[in-house]
């Protein structure tokens, strides 16, 4: 986490929006532990991890798509089920756990808050 917020600060200071993904809850054998963070910047740069694998790849792609339509961005919370038999929200992983990942959009106006966190 120590590197995540300086990375965000550097991107925002260059007017590059970012999506901060955070694992806010987990259960069972989920690879993403509570508090894991990952940043996807609008310039394509990435930092951190929310658990890896197929699930992380799919959520990174979702973040990239959302960053392309900045006018429609809203914070969201996604549930990922790591059970291969799950009917909804299946992550593509087989570890049988689950996790909630929040998506928080940050832009240049958020720089003062990020500087305080740093």
C-alpha distances in whole Angstrom, upper triangle without the diagonal:
4,5,5,7,9,10,11,13,15,16,17,19,21,21,20,18,15,15,11,12,11,12,14,17,18,21,23,22,19,17,14,13,12,9,8,7,9,10,14,16,20,20,19,16,13,10,8,10,11,14,16,20,22,20,17,20,22,19,18,21,22,19,21,24,23,22,25,27,25,28,28,24,23,20,21,20,21,22,22,24,24,28,30,33,31,33,30,27,27,24,26,24,27,24,26,23,22,18,18,16,16,16,15,17,16,19,20,21,18,17,18,16,13,14,15,11,10
4,6,7,7,9,11,12,13,15,17,18,20,21,20,19,17,17,14,15,14,16,17,20,21,25,26,25,23,20,17,16,16,12,11,10,12,13,16,17,21,21,20,17,15,11,10,13,15,17,19,23,25,23,20,22,25,22,20,24,24,21,23,26,25,24,27,29,27,30,30,26,26,23,24,23,24,26,26,28,28,32,34,37,35,37,34,30,30,27,29,28,30,28,30,27,25,22,22,19,19,19,18,19,17,19,20,21,18,16,17,15,12,13,13,10,8
4,6,6,6,9,10,11,12,14,16,17,19,17,17,14,15,13,14,14,17,19,21,23,26,27,26,23,20,18,17,17,14,12,10,10,10,13,14,18,18,17,14,12,8,8,12,14,17,18,21,24,22,19,20,23,20,18,22,23,19,20,24,23,21,24,27,25,28,28,25,25,22,23,23,24,26,25,28,28,31,33,36,34,36,34,30,30,27,28,27,30,28,30,27,26,23,22,19,19,18,17,18,16,18,18,20,17,16,17,16,12,13,14,11,9
4,6,5,6,9,10,11,12,14,16,17,15,14,11,11,9,11,11,14,16,19,20,24,26,25,21,19,16,16,15,12,10,7,7,7,10,11,15,16,15,12,10,7,7,10,12,15,16,20,22,20,16,18,20,17,15,19,19,16,17,21,20,18,21,23,21,24,24,21,21,18,20,20,21,22,22,26,26,29,31,34,32,33,31,27,27,24,26,25,28,26,28,25,23,20,19,16,15,14,13,14,13,15,16,18,15,14,16,14,10,12,13,10,9
4,5,5,6,9,10,10,12,14,15,14,13,11,12,10,12,12,16,17,20,22,26,28,27,24,22,19,18,17,13,13,10,10,9,12,12,16,16,17,14,12,10,11,14,15,18,20,23,25,23,19,21,23,20,18,21,21,17,19,22,20,18,22,23,21,24,24,20,20,18,20,20,22,24,25,28,28,32,34,37,34,36,32,29,30,27,29,28,31,30,31,28,26,22,21,18,16,15,13,13,11,13,13,15,12,10,12,10,7,8,10,7,6
4,5,5,6,9,10,10,13,14,13,14,12,14,13,15,16,19,21,24,26,29,31,30,27,25,22,21,20,17,16,13,13,11,13,13,16,16,17,14,13,11,12,16,18,21,22,25,27,25,22,23,25,22,20,23,23,19,20,23,22,20,23,25,22,25,26,23,23,21,23,24,25,27,28,31,31,35,37,39,37,39,36,32,32,29,31,31,34,32,34,31,29,26,24,21,20,18,16,16,13,14,14,16,13,11,12,12,8,8,11,9,6
4,5,5,6,9,10,11,13,11,11,10,12,11,14,15,18,20,24,25,29,31,29,26,23,20,21,20,17,15,12,10,8,10,9,13,13,13,10,9,8,10,14,16,19,19,22,24,23,19,20,22,19,16,19,20,17,17,20,19,17,20,22,20,23,24,21,22,20,22,22,23,26,26,29,29,33,34,37,35,36,33,30,30,27,29,28,31,30,32,30,28,24,23,20,18,17,15,14,12,13,13,16,14,12,14,14,10,11,14,12,10
4,5,5,6,8,10,10,9,9,7,9,9,12,14,17,19,22,24,28,30,29,26,24,20,21,20,16,15,12,10,7,9,8,11,12,13,11,10,9,11,14,16,20,20,23,24,22,19,20,21,18,16,18,18,15,15,18,17,14,17,19,17,20,21,17,18,17,19,20,21,24,25,28,29,33,34,37,34,35,32,28,29,26,28,28,32,31,32,29,27,23,22,18,16,14,12,11,8,9,10,12,10,9,11,11,7,9,12,10,10
4,5,5,6,9,10,10,10,10,12,12,15,17,20,22,25,28,31,34,33,29,27,24,24,23,19,18,15,14,11,13,11,14,14,16,13,14,13,15,18,20,23,24,27,28,26,23,24,25,22,19,22,22,18,19,21,20,17,20,21,19,21,23,20,20,19,22,23,25,28,28,32,32,36,38,40,38,39,36,32,33,30,32,32,35,34,36,33,30,27,25,21,19,17,14,13,10,10,9,11,9,6,9,9,6,7,10,10,8
4,6,5,7,9,9,10,11,14,14,17,19,23,24,28,30,33,35,34,31,28,25,26,25,21,20,17,15,12,13,11,13,12,14,12,13,12,15,19,21,24,24,27,28,27,23,23,25,23,20,22,22,19,18,21,20,17,20,22,19,22,24,21,22,21,24,25,27,30,30,33,34,37,39,41,39,40,37,33,34,31,33,33,36,35,37,34,32,29,27,23,22,19,17,15,12,11,10,13,12,9,12,13,10,10,13,13,11
4,5,5,6,5,7,7,11,12,15,18,21,23,27,29,32,34,33,30,27,24,25,25,21,20,16,14,10,10,7,9,9,11,9,11,12,15,18,20,23,23,25,26,25,21,21,22,20,17,19,19,16,15,18,17,13,16,18,16,19,20,18,20,19,21,23,24,27,28,31,32,36,37,39,37,38,34,31,32,29,31,31,34,34,36,33,31,27,25,22,20,17,15,13,10,9,9,12,11,9,13,14,11,12,15,15,13
4,5,5,5,6,8,11,12,16,18,22,23,27,29,33,35,34,31,29,26,26,25,22,21,17,15,12,12,9,10,11,14,13,14,14,17,20,21,25,25,28,28,26,23,23,24,21,19,20,20,16,16,18,17,13,16,17,14,17,19,16,18,18,20,23,24,28,29,32,33,37,38,40,38,38,35,31,33,30,32,33,36,36,37,34,31,28,26,22,19,17,14,11,8,6,5,8,8,6,10,11,9,10,14,14,13
4,5,7,9,11,15,16,19,22,25,27,30,33,36,39,38,34,32,29,29,28,25,24,20,18,15,15,12,13,13,16,15,16,17,19,23,24,28,28,31,31,30,26,26,27,25,22,24,24,20,19,22,20,17,19,20,17,20,22,20,21,21,24,26,28,31,32,36,37,40,42,44,41,42,39,35,36,34,36,36,39,39,40,37,35,31,29,26,23,20,17,15,11,9,7,10,10,7,10,12,10,10,14,15,13
4,6,9,11,15,17,20,23,26,28,32,34,37,40,38,35,32,30,30,30,26,25,21,19,15,15,11,11,11,14,13,16,17,20,23,25,28,28,30,30,29,26,25,27,24,21,22,23,19,18,20,19,16,17,19,16,19,21,20,22,22,25,27,29,32,32,36,37,40,41,44,41,42,38,35,36,33,35,36,39,39,40,38,35,32,30,26,24,21,18,16,13,10,8,12,12,10,14,16,14,14,17,18,16
4,6,10,13,15,19,22,25,27,31,33,36,39,38,34,32,29,30,29,26,25,21,19,15,14,10,10,10,14,14,16,17,20,23,24,28,28,30,30,28,25,25,25,23,20,21,21,17,16,18,17,13,14,16,13,15,18,16,19,19,22,25,27,30,31,35,36,39,40,42,40,40,36,33,34,32,34,35,38,38,40,37,34,31,29,25,22,19,16,13,10,7,5,9,10,9,13,15,13,14,18,18,18
4,7,10,13,16,19,23,25,28,30,34,36,35,31,29,26,27,27,24,22,18,16,12,10,7,6,7,10,10,12,14,17,20,21,25,24,26,26,25,22,21,22,19,16,17,17,14,13,15,14,10,12,14,11,14,17,15,17,18,20,22,24,27,28,31,32,36,37,39,36,37,33,30,31,28,30,31,35,35,36,34,31,28,26,22,20,16,14,11,9,7,7,11,11,11,15,16,14,15,19,18,18
4,7,10,13,16,20,22,25,27,31,33,32,29,27,24,25,24,21,20,16,14,10,9,6,6,8,10,11,12,14,16,18,19,23,23,25,24,23,20,19,19,17,14,15,15,11,11,13,11,7,10,11,9,12,13,11,13,14,16,19,20,24,25,28,30,33,34,36,34,34,30,27,28,26,28,29,33,33,34,31,28,25,23,19,16,13,11,7,6,5,7,10,10,10,14,14,12,15,18,17,17
4,6,10,13,16,18,22,24,27,29,29,25,23,20,21,20,18,16,12,10,7,6,4,6,9,9,9,9,11,13,15,15,19,19,21,21,19,16,16,17,14,11,13,13,9,9,12,10,7,11,12,10,14,14,11,13,12,14,16,17,21,21,25,26,30,31,33,30,31,27,24,25,23,25,26,29,29,30,28,25,21,19,15,13,10,8,6,5,7,9,12,10,11,15,14,12,15,17,16,16
4,6,10,13,15,18,20,24,26,25,22,20,17,19,18,15,14,10,8,6,5,6,8,11,11,11,10,11,12,13,13,16,17,19,19,16,13,14,14,11,9,11,10,6,8,11,9,7,11,12,11,14,13,10,11,9,11,13,14,17,18,22,23,26,27,30,27,27,24,20,22,19,22,23,26,26,27,24,21,18,16,12,10,6,6,5,6,9,12,14,12,13,17,15,13,16,18,16,17
4,6,10,12,15,17,21,24,23,19,18,15,15,14,12,10,7,6,5,7,9,11,14,13,12,10,10,10,11,10,14,15,18,18,16,13,14,15,11,10,13,12,9,11,14,12,11,15,16,14,17,16,13,12,10,11,12,13,16,17,20,21,25,27,29,26,27,24,20,21,19,22,22,25,24,25,22,19,16,14,10,8,6,5,6,7,11,14,15,12,13,16,14,12,15,16,14,15
4,7,9,12,14,18,20,19,16,15,11,12,11,10,8,6,5,6,8,11,14,16,15,14,11,10,9,9,7,11,13,15,15,12,10,12,12,9,9,12,11,8,12,14,12,13,16,17,16,19,17,14,13,10,10,9,10,12,13,17,18,21,23,25,23,24,20,17,18,15,18,18,21,20,21,18,15,12,10,6,5,5,6,9,11,14,17,19,16,17,19,17,15,18,19,16,17
4,6,9,11,15,17,17,14,13,9,10,8,6,6,5,7,9,11,14,17,20,18,17,14,12,10,9,7,10,13,16,17,13,11,14,15,11,12,15,14,12,15,17,16,16,20,21,19,22,20,17,15,12,11,9,10,12,13,16,17,21,23,25,22,24,21,17,18,16,19,18,21,19,20,17,14,10,8,5,5,7,8,11,13,17,20,20,17,18,20,17,15,19,19,15,17
4,6,7,11,14,14,10,10,7,7,5,5,5,7,9,12,14,18,20,23,21,19,16,14,12,9,6,9,12,15,16,12,11,15,15,12,13,17,15,14,18,20,18,19,23,23,22,25,23,19,17,14,12,10,10,10,10,13,14,18,20,22,20,21,19,15,16,14,17,16,18,16,16,13,10,7,6,4,6,9,11,15,17,20,23,24,21,22,24,20,19,22,22,18,20
4,7,11,14,15,12,13,9,8,5,6,8,9,12,15,17,20,23,25,24,23,19,18,15,13,10,12,16,18,19,15,15,18,18,15,16,19,18,17,20,22,20,21,25,25,24,25,23,20,17,14,12,9,10,10,12,14,16,19,22,23,21,22,19,16,18,16,19,18,20,18,18,14,11,8,6,6,7,10,12,16,18,21,24,24,21,23,24,20,19,22,21,18,20
4,7,11,12,10,12,9,8,5,8,10,12,15,18,20,23,26,28,26,25,22,20,17,15,11,12,16,18,19,15,15,19,18,16,18,21,19,19,23,24,22,24,27,27,27,28,26,22,20,16,14,11,11,9,11,12,14,16,20,21,18,20,18,15,16,15,18,17,18,16,15,11,8,6,5,7,10,13,15,19,21,25,28,28,25,26,27,24,23,26,25,22,24
4,7,8,6,9,7,6,6,10,10,13,16,19,21,25,27,29,27,26,22,21,17,14,11,11,14,16,17,14,14,18,18,16,18,21,20,20,23,25,24,25,29,29,29,31,28,25,23,19,16,13,12,10,9,10,11,13,17,18,16,19,17,14,14,13,16,14,15,12,11,7,6,4,6,9,12,15,18,22,24,28,31,31,28,29,30,27,26,29,28,24,26
4,7,6,10,10,9,9,13,14,17,19,22,24,28,31,33,30,29,25,24,20,17,14,13,16,17,18,15,17,20,20,18,21,24,22,23,26,27,27,29,32,32,32,34,31,28,26,22,19,16,14,11,10,10,10,12,15,16,15,18,16,15,14,14,16,14,13,11,9,5,5,6,9,12,15,19,22,25,28,31,34,35,31,33,34,31,29,32,31,28,30
4,6,9,10,10,12,16,16,19,21,24,26,30,32,34,31,30,27,25,22,18,15,13,16,17,18,16,17,21,21,20,23,25,24,25,28,29,29,31,34,34,34,36,34,31,29,25,23,19,17,14,12,10,9,10,14,15,14,18,17,16,15,14,16,13,12,8,7,4,7,9,12,15,19,22,25,28,30,34,37,38,34,36,37,34,32,35,34,31,32
4,6,9,9,12,15,15,18,19,23,25,28,31,33,29,28,25,23,20,16,14,11,13,14,15,14,15,18,19,19,21,23,23,24,27,28,28,30,33,34,34,36,34,31,29,26,23,20,17,15,12,11,8,10,13,15,15,18,18,16,14,13,14,10,9,6,6,4,7,9,13,15,19,22,25,28,30,34,37,38,34,35,37,34,32,35,34,30,31
4,5,7,10,13,12,14,16,19,21,25,27,29,26,25,21,20,16,13,10,8,10,11,13,11,12,15,16,15,17,20,20,20,23,25,25,26,29,30,30,33,30,27,26,23,20,16,14,12,9,9,7,10,13,15,14,17,16,14,12,11,12,9,9,6,7,4,5,6,10,12,15,18,21,24,26,30,33,34,31,32,34,30,28,31,31,27,28
4,6,10,12,10,13,14,17,19,23,25,27,24,22,18,17,13,10,8,5,7,9,11,10,10,13,15,14,16,18,19,19,22,24,24,25,28,29,30,32,30,27,26,23,20,18,15,14,11,11,9,12,15,18,17,20,19,16,14,11,12,9,10,8,10,8,9,9,12,12,16,18,21,23,25,29,32,33,30,30,32,29,27,30,30,26,27
4,7,8,6,9,11,14,16,20,23,24,22,20,16,15,11,8,5,4,8,10,12,10,9,13,14,12,14,17,17,17,20,22,22,23,26,27,27,29,27,24,23,20,18,15,13,12,10,12,11,14,17,20,18,21,19,16,15,12,14,12,13,11,12,10,9,7,9,9,12,15,17,20,22,25,28,29,26,27,29,26,23,26,26,22,23
4,6,6,9,12,16,18,22,25,27,24,22,18,16,12,10,7,7,11,14,16,14,13,16,18,16,17,20,20,19,22,25,24,25,28,29,28,31,29,26,24,20,19,16,15,14,13,14,13,17,20,22,20,23,21,18,18,15,17,15,16,13,14,11,10,8,10,10,13,16,18,21,22,26,29,29,26,27,28,25,23,25,25,21,22
4,6,9,12,15,18,22,25,27,25,23,19,17,13,11,9,10,14,17,18,15,14,18,19,16,18,21,20,19,22,24,23,24,28,28,27,29,28,24,22,18,17,14,14,13,13,15,15,19,22,24,21,24,22,18,19,17,19,17,19,16,16,13,11,8,9,9,11,14,16,19,21,24,27,27,24,25,26,22,21,23,22,19,20
4,6,10,13,16,19,22,24,23,20,17,14,11,10,9,11,14,17,19,16,15,18,19,16,17,20,20,18,21,23,22,22,26,27,25,28,26,22,21,17,16,14,15,15,15,18,18,22,24,27,24,26,24,20,21,19,21,20,21,19,19,16,14,11,11,10,10,13,14,17,18,21,24,24,20,21,22,19,17,20,19,15,16
4,7,10,14,17,20,22,20,17,14,11,8,6,5,8,11,14,16,14,12,15,16,14,14,18,18,16,19,21,20,21,24,25,24,27,26,22,21,17,16,15,14,15,14,17,17,20,23,25,23,26,23,20,20,17,19,17,19,17,19,15,14,11,11,9,11,12,14,16,17,21,23,24,21,21,23,20,17,20,20,16,17
4,7,10,13,17,18,16,14,11,8,6,6,6,9,11,15,16,14,11,14,15,12,12,16,15,13,16,19,17,17,21,22,21,24,23,19,18,15,15,14,14,15,15,18,18,22,24,27,25,26,24,20,20,17,20,19,21,20,21,18,16,13,12,9,10,10,11,13,14,17,20,21,18,18,20,17,14,17,18,14,15
4,7,10,13,15,13,11,7,6,4,5,6,9,10,13,15,13,9,11,13,10,9,13,13,10,12,16,15,14,18,20,19,22,21,18,17,15,15,14,14,16,16,19,19,23,24,27,25,26,23,20,20,17,19,18,21,20,22,19,17,14,13,10,10,10,11,12,13,16,18,20,17,18,20,18,15,18,19,16,16
4,6,10,11,10,8,6,5,6,8,9,13,13,16,17,15,11,13,14,11,9,12,12,9,10,14,13,12,15,17,16,19,19,16,16,14,15,15,16,18,18,21,22,25,27,29,27,28,25,21,22,19,21,21,24,24,25,23,20,17,16,12,11,10,10,10,10,12,15,17,15,15,18,16,13,16,18,15,15
4,7,8,7,6,5,7,9,10,11,14,14,16,16,15,11,11,12,10,7,9,10,7,7,11,10,9,12,14,14,17,17,14,15,14,15,16,16,19,18,22,22,26,27,29,27,28,25,21,22,19,20,21,25,25,26,24,22,19,17,14,13,10,10,10,10,12,15,17,16,16,19,18,15,18,20,18,18
4,5,5,5,6,9,12,14,15,18,17,19,19,18,15,14,15,13,10,11,12,9,8,11,11,8,11,13,12,16,17,14,16,15,17,18,19,22,22,25,26,29,30,33,31,31,28,24,25,22,24,25,28,28,30,28,25,22,21,17,16,12,12,10,10,10,12,15,14,14,18,17,15,17,20,18,18
4,5,7,9,12,15,17,18,21,20,21,21,20,17,16,16,14,11,11,12,9,7,9,9,6,7,10,10,13,15,13,15,16,18,20,20,23,23,27,28,31,31,34,32,32,28,25,26,23,25,26,30,31,32,30,27,25,23,19,17,14,13,11,10,10,12,15,15,15,19,19,17,19,22,21,21
4,6,9,12,16,18,19,22,21,22,22,21,18,17,18,16,13,13,15,12,9,12,13,9,10,14,13,17,18,16,19,20,21,23,23,26,26,29,29,33,33,36,34,34,31,28,28,25,26,28,31,32,34,32,30,27,25,22,21,17,17,14,14,13,14,18,18,17,21,21,19,20,24,22,21
4,7,10,13,15,17,19,17,18,18,18,15,13,14,14,10,10,12,10,7,11,12,10,11,14,15,18,19,17,19,19,20,22,21,24,23,26,26,30,30,32,31,31,28,25,25,22,23,24,28,28,30,29,27,24,23,20,19,16,16,15,15,15,17,20,19,19,23,23,20,22,25,23,22
4,7,11,13,15,17,16,18,18,18,15,13,16,14,11,12,14,12,10,14,15,12,14,17,17,21,21,19,21,20,21,22,22,24,23,26,26,30,30,33,31,32,30,26,26,23,24,24,28,28,30,28,26,24,23,19,19,16,16,15,15,15,17,20,19,18,21,21,18,20,23,21,19
4,7,9,12,14,13,15,16,15,11,11,14,12,9,11,13,11,10,14,15,13,15,18,18,22,22,19,20,19,19,20,19,21,20,23,23,27,27,30,29,30,27,23,23,20,21,21,25,24,27,25,23,20,20,16,16,14,15,14,14,16,18,21,19,18,22,21,17,19,22,19,18
4,7,10,12,12,15,17,16,12,13,15,13,11,14,16,13,13,17,17,16,18,21,20,24,24,20,21,19,20,20,19,21,20,23,23,26,28,31,29,30,28,24,24,20,22,21,24,24,26,24,22,19,19,16,16,14,15,15,15,17,18,21,19,18,21,19,16,18,20,17,16
4,7,9,10,13,15,14,11,12,15,13,11,15,16,14,15,19,18,18,21,23,22,26,25,22,22,19,19,18,18,19,18,21,20,24,25,28,27,29,26,22,22,19,20,19,22,21,23,20,19,16,16,14,14,14,15,16,16,18,21,23,20,19,22,20,17,19,20,17,16
4,6,6,10,12,11,8,10,13,11,10,14,15,13,15,18,18,18,21,23,23,26,25,22,21,19,18,17,16,16,15,17,16,20,22,25,23,25,23,19,19,15,16,15,18,17,19,17,16,13,14,11,13,13,15,17,18,20,23,25,22,22,24,22,19,22,23,19,19
4,6,9,11,9,6,10,11,9,10,13,14,13,15,18,18,18,21,23,23,25,24,20,20,17,15,14,12,13,11,14,13,17,19,22,20,22,20,16,16,12,14,13,16,15,16,14,12,10,10,8,10,11,14,16,18,21,24,25,22,23,25,23,20,23,23,20,20
4,7,9,8,6,10,12,11,12,15,15,15,18,20,20,21,24,26,26,29,27,24,23,20,18,16,14,13,11,13,11,15,17,20,19,21,19,16,15,11,12,10,13,11,14,12,11,10,11,10,13,15,17,20,21,25,27,29,26,27,29,26,24,26,27,23,24
4,7,7,5,7,10,10,10,13,15,15,16,19,20,20,23,25,25,29,27,24,24,22,20,18,16,15,13,14,12,16,16,20,19,21,20,16,15,11,11,10,13,12,15,14,13,12,14,13,16,16,19,21,22,25,28,30,27,28,30,28,25,28,29,25,25
4,5,6,6,9,10,11,13,15,16,17,19,20,21,23,25,26,30,28,25,25,23,21,19,16,16,12,13,11,14,14,17,17,19,18,15,13,9,8,7,10,11,14,14,14,14,16,15,18,18,21,23,25,27,30,33,30,31,33,31,28,31,32,29,29
4,6,5,6,9,10,11,12,14,15,17,18,20,22,24,25,28,26,24,24,22,20,18,15,14,11,12,10,13,12,16,15,17,16,13,10,7,6,6,10,12,14,14,14,14,15,14,17,17,21,22,25,27,30,32,30,31,34,32,29,32,34,30,31
4,5,5,6,9,10,11,12,14,16,17,18,20,22,23,26,23,21,21,19,16,14,11,11,8,9,8,12,12,15,14,15,14,10,9,5,6,7,10,11,13,12,11,10,12,11,14,14,18,19,22,25,28,30,28,29,32,29,27,30,31,28,28
4,5,5,6,9,10,10,12,14,15,16,19,20,21,24,22,20,20,18,16,14,12,12,10,12,12,15,16,19,17,19,17,13,12,9,10,10,13,14,16,14,13,11,12,10,13,13,16,17,19,22,25,27,25,26,29,26,24,27,28,25,25
4,6,5,6,9,10,11,12,14,15,17,19,21,24,22,20,20,19,17,17,14,15,13,15,14,17,17,20,19,20,18,14,13,10,10,11,15,16,18,17,16,15,15,13,15,14,17,18,20,23,26,28,26,27,30,28,25,28,30,27,27
4,5,5,6,9,10,11,12,14,16,17,19,22,20,18,18,17,15,15,12,13,11,13,13,16,16,18,16,17,15,12,11,8,9,11,15,16,18,17,15,14,14,12,14,13,16,17,20,22,26,28,26,27,30,28,26,29,31,28,29
4,5,5,6,9,10,10,12,14,16,17,20,17,15,15,14,12,11,9,11,10,13,14,17,17,20,17,18,15,12,12,9,11,13,16,17,18,17,14,12,12,9,10,9,13,14,17,19,23,25,23,24,27,25,23,26,27,25,25
4,5,5,6,9,10,11,13,15,16,19,17,15,16,15,14,14,12,14,13,17,17,20,20,23,21,22,19,15,15,13,14,15,19,20,21,20,17,15,15,11,12,10,13,13,15,18,21,23,21,22,25,24,21,24,26,23,24
4,5,5,6,9,10,11,13,15,18,16,15,16,16,15,15,14,16,15,18,18,21,21,23,21,21,19,15,16,13,14,16,20,21,23,22,19,18,17,14,15,12,15,15,17,19,22,24,23,24,28,26,24,27,29,27,27
4,5,5,6,9,10,11,13,16,13,12,13,13,11,12,11,13,13,16,18,20,21,22,20,20,17,14,15,13,15,17,21,22,22,21,18,16,15,12,12,10,13,12,16,18,21,23,22,23,27,25,23,26,28,26,27
4,5,5,6,9,10,11,14,13,10,11,11,11,12,12,15,15,18,20,23,23,25,23,23,20,16,17,15,17,19,23,23,24,22,19,17,15,12,11,8,10,9,12,14,17,19,18,20,23,21,19,23,25,22,23
4,5,5,7,9,10,14,13,11,14,14,14,16,15,18,18,21,22,25,25,27,25,25,22,19,20,17,19,21,25,26,27,25,23,20,19,15,15,11,13,11,13,14,17,20,19,20,24,23,21,24,26,24,24
4,5,5,7,9,12,11,10,13,14,14,16,15,18,18,22,23,25,25,27,25,24,21,18,19,18,19,22,25,27,27,26,23,21,19,16,16,12,14,12,15,16,19,21,21,22,26,25,23,26,28,27,27
4,5,5,7,9,8,6,9,10,11,14,14,17,18,22,23,26,26,28,25,24,21,18,20,19,21,23,27,27,28,26,23,20,18,15,13,10,11,9,12,13,17,18,18,20,23,22,21,24,26,24,25
4,5,5,9,9,8,11,12,13,16,16,20,21,24,26,29,29,31,28,28,25,21,23,21,23,25,29,29,30,28,25,22,20,17,15,11,11,8,10,10,14,16,16,17,21,20,19,22,24,23,23
4,6,9,9,9,13,15,16,19,19,22,23,26,28,30,31,32,30,29,26,23,24,23,24,27,30,32,32,31,28,25,23,20,18,15,15,12,13,13,16,18,18,20,24,23,22,25,27,26,27
4,6,6,7,10,13,15,18,19,22,23,27,28,31,31,33,30,29,25,23,25,24,26,28,32,33,33,31,28,26,23,20,18,14,14,12,14,13,16,17,18,20,24,23,22,26,28,27,28
4,5,5,9,12,14,17,19,22,24,28,29,32,33,34,31,30,27,24,26,25,27,29,33,34,34,32,29,26,23,20,17,13,12,9,10,10,13,14,15,17,20,20,19,22,24,24,25
4,6,9,12,15,19,20,24,26,29,32,34,35,36,33,32,28,26,28,27,30,32,35,36,36,34,30,28,24,22,19,15,14,11,13,12,14,15,16,19,21,21,21,24,26,26,27
4,7,10,12,16,17,21,23,26,29,31,32,33,29,28,24,22,25,24,27,29,33,33,33,31,28,25,22,19,17,13,13,11,13,14,17,17,17,20,23,22,22,26,27,26,28
4,7,9,13,14,18,20,24,26,29,30,31,28,27,23,21,23,22,25,27,30,31,31,28,25,22,19,16,13,10,9,7,10,11,15,15,15,18,20,19,19,22,24,23,24
4,6,10,13,16,19,22,25,28,29,30,26,26,22,19,22,22,25,26,30,30,29,27,23,20,16,14,11,8,8,7,10,12,16,15,15,18,20,18,19,22,23,22,24
4,7,10,14,16,20,23,26,27,28,25,24,21,18,21,20,23,24,27,27,26,24,20,17,13,11,7,6,5,6,10,13,16,16,14,17,19,17,17,21,21,19,22
4,7,10,13,17,19,22,24,25,21,21,17,14,17,17,20,21,24,24,23,21,17,14,10,8,6,5,7,9,13,16,20,19,18,21,22,20,20,23,24,22,24
4,7,10,13,16,19,21,22,18,18,15,12,15,14,18,19,21,21,20,17,13,10,7,6,4,6,9,12,15,19,22,22,20,23,24,21,21,25,25,22,24
4,6,10,13,15,17,18,15,15,11,8,11,11,14,15,18,18,17,14,11,8,6,5,6,8,11,14,18,21,25,25,23,25,27,24,23,27,27,24,26
4,7,10,12,14,15,12,13,9,6,9,9,13,13,15,15,13,11,7,6,4,6,9,11,15,18,21,25,28,28,26,28,30,27,26,30,30,27,29
4,6,9,11,13,10,11,9,5,6,5,9,9,11,11,10,9,6,5,6,8,11,13,17,19,23,26,30,30,28,30,32,29,27,31,31,28,29
4,6,8,9,7,9,8,6,5,6,8,8,9,9,7,6,5,7,9,11,15,17,20,23,26,30,33,34,32,33,36,32,31,34,34,31,33
4,6,9,8,11,10,9,6,5,7,5,5,6,5,5,5,8,11,13,17,19,22,25,28,31,35,36,33,35,37,34,32,35,35,32,33
4,5,5,9,10,10,7,8,8,7,5,7,4,7,8,11,14,16,20,22,26,28,31,35,38,39,37,38,40,37,36,39,39,36,37
4,6,9,10,10,7,8,7,7,5,8,8,10,11,14,17,19,22,24,28,30,33,36,40,41,38,40,43,40,38,41,42,38,39
4,6,9,11,8,11,10,10,9,11,9,12,13,16,18,20,24,25,29,32,35,38,42,43,40,42,44,42,40,43,44,40,42
4,6,7,6,9,10,10,10,12,9,11,11,13,15,17,20,22,26,29,32,35,39,40,37,39,42,39,37,41,41,38,39
4,7,7,10,11,13,13,15,13,14,13,16,17,19,21,23,26,29,32,35,39,40,37,40,42,39,38,42,42,39,41
4,5,9,11,13,14,16,14,14,12,13,14,15,18,19,23,25,29,31,35,36,34,36,39,36,35,38,39,36,37
4,6,9,11,13,14,13,12,10,10,11,12,14,16,19,22,25,28,32,33,31,33,35,32,31,35,35,32,34
4,6,8,9,11,10,11,9,11,12,13,16,18,22,24,27,30,34,35,33,35,37,34,33,36,37,33,35
4,5,8,10,10,10,9,10,11,12,15,16,20,22,25,28,32,33,31,32,35,32,30,34,34,31,32
4,7,10,10,12,11,13,15,15,18,19,23,25,28,31,34,36,33,35,38,35,33,36,37,34,34
4,6,8,9,10,12,14,15,19,20,24,26,29,32,35,36,34,35,38,35,33,36,36,33,33
4,6,8,10,13,16,18,21,23,27,29,32,35,38,40,37,38,41,38,36,39,39,35,36
4,6,9,11,15,17,20,23,26,29,31,35,38,39,36,37,39,36,34,37,37,33,34
4,7,10,14,16,20,23,26,29,32,35,39,40,37,38,40,37,35,38,38,34,35
4,7,11,13,17,20,23,26,29,32,36,37,33,35,37,33,32,35,34,31,32
4,7,10,14,16,20,23,26,29,33,33,30,32,34,31,29,32,32,29,30
4,6,10,13,16,20,22,26,29,30,27,28,30,27,25,29,28,25,27
4,7,10,13,16,19,23,26,27,24,26,27,24,23,26,26,23,25
4,7,10,13,16,19,23,23,21,22,24,21,20,23,23,20,22
4,6,10,13,16,20,20,17,19,21,18,17,21,21,18,20
4,7,10,13,17,17,15,17,20,17,16,20,20,18,20
4,6,10,14,14,11,14,16,13,13,16,17,15,17
4,7,11,11,9,12,15,13,12,16,17,16,17
4,7,8,6,8,11,10,9,12,14,13,15
4,6,6,7,11,11,10,13,15,15,16
4,5,5,9,10,10,11,14,15,15
4,6,7,9,10,11,13,14,16
4,6,6,6,9,10,11,13
4,5,5,6,9,10,10
4,5,5,6,9,10
4,5,5,6,9
4,5,5,6
4,5,5
4,5
4
